[in-house]
Structure formats: C-alpha cells, structure tokens
Amino acid sequence: MHQQKRQPELVEGNLPVFVFPTELIFYAYDQSTHKQVLTLYNPYEFASKFKVLCTTPNKYVVVDAAGAVKPQCCVDIVIRHRDVQSCHYGVIDKFRLQVSKQSQRKALGRKEVVATLLPSAKEQQKEEEEKRIKEHLTGSLFFEQSFQPENRAVSSGPSLLTVFLGVVCIAALMLPTMGDVESLVPLYLHLSVNQKLVAAYILGLITMAILRT
C-alpha cells in the first residue's frame, strides 16, 4: 500500500510574509503622504489572517489593523500619520505584520516595515547627496593613501614612486593640447583636455599626500 504523503507542518514564525512596500516615508510638508497603503499578499492555498502591531501606536492610525486574506489574494492596509511634529523627524518606527492560518492562533510568519517622518522630499534628496559626497571623499582618500609609504615611522619623506608620478603629471600638464597647431612638439604627444584634467587631479592628490607626510 502506498502511504499518503503528508504536507510538512508549518513551523511558527517560518512562513514567508509578502508585503509591499517594506518602508514608509511620510513628509511633514506634503499632506498627501500622511496616508500610506501597505499591500499584504497571500500566495498560499489556504486563507490566512493578519494583525498589525506598531512600536509607537500613538503616532499612527491603522485602518483594519486585523483581518483576513483569501487564498492567492491580497488586501490593502491603510496607515495614517497623526502626530506630524518636528521632534519626530528622522525617528524610525516599526510596524510588524503577523500572519497565521484562520484556524490557528500562533503566528506562522512575521514581517517588519519601517516608517520615517521627514520634513520634505528635498530633505531626503539632500541626505542622499551628502551620502554620495561622503562616499566619493572616502574613495579619494583611499586613492591618496595608496601613494603614501607603507611605514611612516621609517620614511621621512615622499616615496620615489610619488615623486615620479608627480613629475609625470607636471610634464603632462606642460605638453600642448590637441588642436594647438603652432606647437613644435609632435602630434602624438598632444594631450586632450580630459587627459590633462586627470593629470591635474592626480597631481592634486599627490600634493596632499606629500604635505601630510
């Protein structure tokens, strides 16, 4: 006799929960963003129920914080921010969605959604721009340190490689630019404007490295 295969029992907390978006951003000066919608998906073949919890429930209103989702369907959960104040700017709050079978009490899956209040969209763009600038400066500093001696305690001045690269950059800047027909230098030694910009940038890094040694 063939034994009937039993479906694996769902373990508490291991059921994947599908919700979109996973981050809510409210803008204080844009009232249209004070109301956000979370979409909870149920791709499974059984009906499920959900419950929404929040770390700071006094700041939000959750419409239908608990409910049910039919198999292979979705439901929208409306969240309103009701405490828009400057003291809450940048504070990260969390929502937790707990999902379980309709016939069970234990939560089979959990999903966290973060929520943040910002003054305006421009403020977020400013933070992203500052982050990009910081990453660029970090990369430049790493490039600069690659020209410095490995052992500063032993080396009292710039390395020969640093000096050589500096001389090469200076020579490149002194060469004529493409299109300079009056120059006596052969054409294959004429550099483009972009090449000279790169040489000037590297020379600046070398100069900073030498001054910091």
Residue pairs with C-beta under 8 A, 6 or more apart in sequence:
10 101
10 108
11 108
12 106
12 107
12 108
13 107
13 108
13 109
13 110
14 108
14 109
15 99
15 108
15 109
16 109
17 40
17 97
17 99
17 109
17 110
17 111
18 40
18 41
18 42
18 43
18 111
19 38
19 39
19 40
19 41
19 97
19 111
19 113
20 38
20 39
20 41
21 38
21 113
22 111
22 113
22 114
23 113
23 114
23 115
23 116
24 36
24 38
24 79
24 95
24 113
24 114
24 115
24 116
25 33
25 115
25 116
25 118
25 124
26 33
26 34
26 36
26 81
26 84
26 115
26 116
26 117
26 118
27 33
27 117
27 118
27 119
27 120
27 121
28 84
28 86
28 89
28 117
28 118
28 119
28 120
29 119
29 120
30 120
30 121
34 80
34 81
34 84
35 78
35 79
35 80
35 81
36 78
36 79
36 80
36 81
36 115
37 76
37 77
37 78
37 79
38 52
38 76
38 77
38 79
38 95
38 97
38 113
39 74
39 75
39 76
39 77
40 50
40 69
40 74
40 75
40 76
40 77
40 97
40 99
41 69
41 74
42 48
42 69
42 70
42 71
42 72
42 73
42 74
42 75
42 99
43 72
44 71
44 72
45 71
45 72
46 71
46 101
46 102
47 68
47 69
47 70
47 71
47 101
47 102
48 68
48 69
48 99
48 100
48 101
48 102
48 108
49 66
49 67
49 68
49 69
49 99
49 100
49 101
49 102
50 66
50 67
50 68
50 69
50 75
50 97
50 98
50 99
50 100
51 65
51 66
51 97
51 98
51 107
52 62
52 65
52 66
52 77
52 95
52 96
52 97
52 98
53 95
53 96
53 97
53 98
54 60
54 62
54 93
54 94
54 95
54 96
55 93
55 94
55 95
56 93
58 83
59 81
59 82
59 83
59 88
59 93
60 79
60 80
60 81
60 82
60 83
60 93
60 95
60 115
61 79
61 80
61 82
62 77
62 78
62 79
62 80
62 95
63 77
63 78
63 79
63 80
64 77
64 78
65 77
67 75
68 75
68 102
69 75
79 95
79 115
81 115
81 117
84 117
86 119
88 117
89 117
89 118
89 119
90 116
90 117
90 118
91 116
91 117
92 114
92 115
92 116
93 114
93 115
93 116
94 112
94 113
94 114
94 115
95 112
95 113
95 114
95 115
96 110
96 111
96 112
96 113
97 110
97 111
97 112
97 113
98 107
98 109
98 110
99 107
99 108
99 109
99 110
99 111
100 106
100 107
100 108
100 109
101 108
118 124
140 205
143 205
144 205
144 208
144 209
145 209
147 159
147 161
147 162
147 165
147 205
147 206
147 209
148 159
148 162
148 209
148 212
148 213
149 155
149 158
149 159
149 213
152 213
155 213
156 213
157 213
158 209
158 210
158 213
162 206
162 209
162 210
165 202
165 206
166 203
166 206
166 207
166 210
168 199
169 199
169 200
169 202
169 203
169 206
170 203
172 191
172 195
172 196
172 199
173 196
173 199
173 200
173 203
175 185
175 189
175 190
175 191
176 183
176 185
176 189
176 190
176 191
177 190
177 191
177 192
177 193
177 196
178 190
178 191
178 192
178 193
179 190
180 190
183 190
191 199
